[in-house]
Structure formats: structure tokens, C-alpha cells
């Protein structure tokens, strides 16, 4: 299906005839959109955006100038097979950001809905970013990184491949991440370490005082009690409970790289 008749494209834009663009989408000057691209309704591409093949965008995305979506993976083993970048709805991706597609054949990099991704950073191949996250300027996510919903990754943060960042976690600027960061907590340092609860994020997300108190108790068991990790998880499950505590312990038990510790 060709571009919808309501698409507004600058005369200098280069749009492949096989690309599919939804109603109300606007394409700025000097954009390049390759074949095998699907862009949903009401998207806005500022000048000089480059959307490479096998990229899909949902509805209502805003892509700022100089951004490149669906780049070939930065992986020496990549040999050019088809893989994908899939971006959901309502995302804002600011200037000069790059996001790669998957590196193995038929795999994908996946970005969810409602994310705010700032300037001049990179999300590498096969990353999975949830919904409602903030990824600040110059952040770098290596291959296979996973970021859960509503996490906040500050500027100049570098995340090692295969690491996971939990829901509503907050990573302070200039931190290096080389282990998994459990949800709900704040992390900082040259090598990120836990520094307490992400109280601002938790309150904005609507957690009440009792839920926050239970996560404080879980934090103390994990990082201040001196007990082994397995015992701390058992105590959290047995004595604290609740949706968020269960998510916390499940995240930690699923960790393959281990979690950061104080």
C-alpha cells in the first residue's frame, strides 16, 4: 500500500515507493525513507531523518532532526541478513540519536510506547525498551540491554551488553552499568551502586505510602542486612509481599549477570 494521500512530504524528501506511511504523517526536508519501512499515522519526521529498511513505527511518533533509525548493528559478526527495528506509539526521539536493528537474522530491537529519548545517544541491536522510559542525552545502551517500564536513564550513562534495568529504576548521570539494576531503586557512581529508593519516581507513578514503605524494607534486606542474597529474597517473599515486592524478587532471581551491590 503506498503512502496515504494525507501524508505531507517535503519536496526534498526521498521516500521509496514501497514504503508505507499512515494518514497525517509529516516528512521534513531531506529525509530518507527506504523500502520495507512502515510508519503509522500522525508521525512527524523533522529534516534529515533517515529511516532504514525493515523499520516499523507506530502512531504519533515525533522524530527530530538527524536521527537514524534501523541502522546496521555495530557488530563485527553481522553479515547483512534481514532483521528489524520495531518502535511503538507516542515516542519522542530527539536530535542525532541512532537505534540499530537486530543482529541475528529475523531478530528485532524493540522500543515500546510513550518513551522520551533525548539527543546524541545510541540504542544497540536487540535491545528491549519498555514503556514510559526516559533516556537522557548521550546515553549508550549496548547490545541486548533490557529496560523496563518507567525507568529513568540519565545523561552519559553507559550500559554494558546483556544488562537489565528494572521498572522505575533511576540511574544517575555519568554512571557505568555492568550488572543488573533491580527495579524501584536509585543508582549512581563510576560503577553504578544502589543509593536508596527512587522516591520521586515512585510517587509520580502513584505508589502509596504503604507500598513505598514495603520497598524500603525490601531495600534494607537486600543491601543493609548483611544476609546472603538468597536469604534476603526469601525474607522479602515471606514477610513483605505485594505486587512490587514480588516483581523485585522475580527480577533478581532472573538475573544472569548478577545485581549491583553497595
C-alpha positions as CSV (number, residue, x, y, z in Angstrom):
1,X,0.0,0.0,0.0
2,X,1.5,3.4,-0.9
3,X,1.7,6.4,1.4
4,X,-1.7,7.7,2.5
5,X,-2.9,10.7,0.4
6,X,-2.9,12.9,3.5
7,X,0.8,12.5,4.1
8,X,2.7,15.8,3.8
9,X,6.2,15.3,2.5
10,X,8.8,18.0,1.7
11,X,9.8,18.0,-2.0
12,X,13.4,17.3,-1.0
13,X,12.5,14.1,0.9
14,X,13.3,10.7,-0.7
15,X,10.6,8.2,0.1
16,X,10.8,4.7,-1.5
17,X,7.6,3.9,-3.4
18,X,7.2,0.7,-1.4
19,X,7.4,2.4,2.0
20,X,4.0,2.7,3.8
21,X,3.1,5.9,5.6
22,X,-0.1,6.4,7.6
23,X,-2.6,9.2,7.5
24,X,-1.5,12.6,8.8
25,X,2.2,11.9,8.8
26,X,4.6,14.7,8.0
27,X,8.0,14.2,6.5
28,X,10.5,17.1,6.6
29,X,13.2,18.3,4.2
30,X,15.9,15.8,3.1
31,X,14.5,12.9,5.0
32,X,15.3,9.4,3.5
33,X,12.8,6.6,3.9
34,X,13.9,3.2,2.5
35,X,11.8,0.3,1.2
36,X,10.3,-2.1,3.7
37,X,9.5,0.7,6.1
38,X,6.1,1.1,7.8
39,X,5.3,4.4,9.5
40,X,2.0,4.8,11.3
41,X,-0.5,7.7,11.5
42,X,0.3,11.2,12.7
43,X,4.0,10.8,12.9
44,X,6.3,13.8,12.4
45,X,9.8,13.4,11.0
46,X,11.9,16.6,11.1
47,X,14.5,17.3,8.4
48,X,17.4,14.9,7.8
49,X,15.8,11.9,9.5
50,X,16.9,8.6,7.9
51,X,14.7,5.6,8.3
52,X,16.4,2.4,7.0
53,X,14.7,-0.7,5.7
54,X,12.9,-3.2,8.0
55,X,11.9,-0.5,10.4
56,X,8.4,-0.1,11.8
57,X,7.0,2.9,13.6
58,X,3.6,3.0,15.2
59,X,1.3,6.1,15.5
60,X,2.1,9.5,16.9
61,X,5.9,9.3,17.0
62,X,8.0,12.5,16.8
63,X,11.5,12.0,15.4
64,X,13.8,15.0,15.5
65,X,16.5,16.1,13.0
66,X,19.5,14.0,12.2
67,X,18.1,10.8,13.8
68,X,18.8,7.5,12.1
69,X,16.5,4.5,12.8
70,X,17.2,0.9,11.8
71,X,21.0,1.2,11.4
72,X,23.0,-1.9,10.7
73,X,24.2,-3.4,14.0
74,X,27.6,-2.3,15.4
75,X,28.7,-5.9,15.5
76,X,31.6,-7.4,13.7
77,X,29.7,-10.7,13.3
78,X,26.8,-9.0,11.4
79,X,26.7,-10.2,7.8
80,X,23.7,-8.2,6.5
81,X,20.7,-10.5,6.9
82,X,17.2,-9.2,7.4
83,X,16.4,-8.1,10.9
84,X,14.1,-5.5,12.4
85,X,13.6,-2.4,14.4
86,X,10.1,-2.1,15.9
87,X,9.0,1.1,17.6
88,X,5.6,1.5,19.2
89,X,3.4,4.6,19.6
90,X,3.8,8.1,21.0
91,X,7.5,8.1,21.3
92,X,9.7,11.3,21.2
93,X,13.2,10.7,19.8
94,X,15.3,13.8,19.8
95,X,18.1,15.0,17.6
96,X,21.0,12.9,16.4
97,X,20.0,9.6,18.1
98,X,20.7,6.2,16.4
99,X,18.9,2.9,17.0
100,X,20.1,-0.3,15.4
101,X,18.1,-3.3,14.2
102,X,18.7,-6.8,15.4
103,X,22.0,-8.5,14.6
104,X,20.9,-12.2,14.1
105,X,18.6,-13.0,11.2
106,X,14.9,-12.2,11.9
107,X,15.6,-10.8,15.3
108,X,14.5,-7.3,16.4
109,X,15.3,-4.3,18.5
110,X,12.0,-3.3,20.2
111,X,11.0,0.1,21.6
112,X,7.7,0.3,23.4
113,X,5.2,3.3,23.8
114,X,5.5,6.7,25.2
115,X,9.2,6.9,25.7
116,X,11.2,10.2,25.7
117,X,14.6,9.6,24.2
118,X,16.9,12.6,24.2
119,X,19.8,13.7,22.0
120,X,23.0,12.1,20.6
121,X,22.9,8.7,22.1
122,X,22.6,5.1,20.8
123,X,20.4,2.1,21.4
124,X,22.2,-1.0,20.1
125,X,21.0,-4.2,18.4
126,X,18.4,-6.4,20.1
127,X,17.7,-4.0,23.0
128,X,14.3,-4.0,24.5
129,X,13.0,-0.8,26.0
130,X,9.6,-0.8,27.7
131,X,7.0,2.0,28.0
132,X,7.2,5.4,29.5
133,X,11.0,5.5,30.0
134,X,13.3,8.5,29.8
135,X,16.7,8.0,28.2
136,X,18.6,11.2,28.5
137,X,21.2,12.8,26.2
138,X,24.4,10.8,25.3
139,X,23.2,7.6,27.0
140,X,24.6,4.4,25.4
141,X,22.8,1.1,25.5
142,X,24.9,-1.8,24.3
143,X,23.5,-4.9,22.6
144,X,20.7,-7.0,24.3
145,X,20.2,-4.5,27.1
146,X,16.6,-4.5,28.6
147,X,15.0,-1.5,30.2
148,X,11.7,-2.0,32.0
149,X,8.8,0.5,32.1
150,X,9.2,3.9,33.6
151,X,13.0,3.6,34.2
152,X,15.0,6.9,34.0
153,X,18.5,6.7,32.5
154,X,20.3,10.0,32.9
155,X,22.9,11.6,30.6
156,X,26.2,10.0,29.7
157,X,25.1,6.6,31.2
158,X,26.8,3.7,29.6
159,X,25.1,0.2,30.0
160,X,27.1,-3.0,29.2
161,X,25.6,-5.6,26.9
162,X,23.1,-8.0,28.3
163,X,22.4,-5.8,31.4
164,X,18.8,-5.2,32.6
165,X,17.4,-2.0,34.2
166,X,14.3,-2.6,36.3
167,X,11.0,-0.8,36.4
168,X,11.1,2.7,37.9
169,X,14.8,2.5,38.5
170,X,16.7,5.7,38.2
171,X,20.4,5.8,37.0
172,X,22.3,9.0,37.8
173,X,24.4,10.8,35.2
174,X,27.8,9.6,34.1
175,X,27.3,6.1,35.7
176,X,28.7,2.9,34.2
177,X,26.4,-0.1,34.4
178,X,27.9,-3.6,34.2
179,X,25.4,-5.6,36.3
180,X,21.6,-5.8,36.5
181,X,19.9,-2.9,38.4
182,X,16.8,-4.1,40.3
183,X,13.6,-2.1,40.0
184,X,12.5,0.9,42.1
185,X,15.9,2.0,43.3
186,X,18.3,4.8,42.5
187,X,21.9,4.1,41.3
188,X,25.0,6.2,40.8
189,X,28.7,6.0,40.7
190,X,31.5,5.3,38.2
191,X,30.3,1.7,38.5
192,X,26.6,2.1,39.5
193,X,25.7,1.1,43.0
194,X,22.4,1.4,44.8
195,X,21.7,4.6,46.8
196,X,18.2,4.1,48.1
197,X,14.7,4.2,46.7
198,X,13.7,6.3,43.6
199,X,11.2,8.2,45.8
200,X,10.3,10.8,43.2
201,X,9.7,8.3,40.5
202,X,7.6,6.0,42.8
203,X,5.4,8.9,43.9
204,X,4.9,10.1,40.4
205,X,3.9,6.6,39.4
206,X,1.2,6.6,42.1
207,X,2.6,4.3,44.7
208,X,1.1,5.0,48.1
209,X,2.9,5.3,51.4
210,X,2.4,1.6,52.4
211,X,3.8,0.4,49.1
212,X,6.8,2.7,49.4
213,X,7.4,1.5,53.0
214,X,7.4,-2.1,51.8
215,X,10.0,-1.3,49.2
216,X,12.1,0.4,51.8
217,X,12.0,-2.7,53.9
218,X,13.0,-4.8,50.9
219,X,15.9,-2.4,50.2
220,X,17.2,-2.8,53.7
221,X,17.0,-6.6,53.5
222,X,18.9,-6.6,50.2
223,X,21.6,-4.1,50.9
224,X,21.8,-3.3,54.6
225,X,21.0,-6.5,56.5
226,X,24.3,-8.4,55.8
227,X,22.4,-11.6,54.9
228,X,23.1,-13.6,51.8
229,X,21.1,-12.7,48.7
230,X,19.1,-15.9,48.6
231,X,18.0,-15.4,52.3
232,X,17.1,-11.8,51.7
233,X,14.8,-12.8,48.8
234,X,13.1,-15.5,50.9
235,X,12.5,-12.9,53.7
236,X,11.1,-10.4,51.2
237,X,8.7,-13.0,49.8
238,X,7.6,-14.3,53.2
239,X,7.4,-11.1,55.2
240,X,6.7,-8.2,52.8
241,X,4.7,-9.5,49.8
242,X,2.7,-7.3,47.5
243,X,2.9,-6.7,43.7
244,X,6.0,-4.6,43.7
245,X,8.0,-6.8,46.1
246,X,7.1,-9.9,44.0
247,X,8.3,-8.1,40.9
248,X,11.5,-7.1,42.6
249,X,12.4,-10.6,43.8
250,X,11.4,-12.2,40.4
251,X,13.7,-9.7,38.6
252,X,16.6,-10.6,40.8
253,X,16.1,-14.3,40.5
254,X,16.0,-14.0,36.7
255,X,19.4,-12.2,36.7
256,X,22.2,-13.8,34.7
257,X,24.8,-11.1,35.2
258,X,24.1,-10.6,38.9
259,X,22.8,-7.5,40.6
260,X,24.9,-4.5,41.7
261,X,25.5,-4.3,45.5
262,X,26.5,-1.5,47.8
